[in-house]
Amino acid sequence: MSVLARYFSKSDLDEIKSAVGEAESKTSAEIVPFFAESSHHYREWAWFGAFLLGGLTGISFYTAQNVYGLVWGNESLFAVLSVWAGAIIGLGIFTLFPKLRILLVPRNAKQYFVELRTKEAFLDEEVFRTKNRTGILIYISLFEHFVRVYPDKEIARVVPKSEWNEAVRLIVLGMKSGKKKEGIVASILFCGDLLKQYNIHVEKDDKNEISNEIRDGGKLM
């Protein structure tokens, strides 16, 4: 089952597609919504989890040995074994459970991977292939809880970066309230109104250069 099929019904996807068409009817821009379950696998942080749990079990053994005298000899050997046991268990846990693993990842690292994946998606989906460089990628990364609006150079030249904050806020609000589809639809329609406000009008020979479908970023974790 695709990522989109697990999070959206067919009617949801049809409404999002319809919203793209409605927004694009007001402007010559092409709006491309992109939904990713995650922007990186973060498997390297499983080793950090192993380090943390190994240290925790080692400290726990040392404390318990001092208080209760768990073993009568070879304390150093048992201390080392407790560290290794904790590390192996930690590696297994954080490898098997991505939702726990991502809790270890600092915000700036998640931001880095979201920014990187946004740019990759912009290129992969060929959002730049519009007549006047007026494509926009709306990138939604579920596990990281980040949204990015990435406009092509002609729109970026005209519309200040801060203006996209409301488009991001609408999607984040929808995600938090369990109304993913409604948030995405509202954000897309906002983008259409914003572009019209900045005089990026529909041209006489305007045509739909990029499909209105929401893109599936697949599963990385």
GINORLIN-V331562 format. One record per run of one state. SS is the DSSP state (h for helix, s for strand, l for the rest). FROM is the first residue (numbers start at 1). TO is the last residue. Records with the same first field share a line. If there is no record, write none. Layout:
SS = FROM-TO, FROM-TO
//
This chain:
l = 1-2, 8-9, 25-29, 37-43, 69-74, 97-97, 105-106, 125-134, 142-145, 152-152, 159-160, 177-179, 198-214, 217-221
h = 3-7, 10-24, 44-68, 75-96, 98-104, 107-124, 153-158, 161-176, 180-197
s = 30-36, 135-141, 146-151, 215-216
//
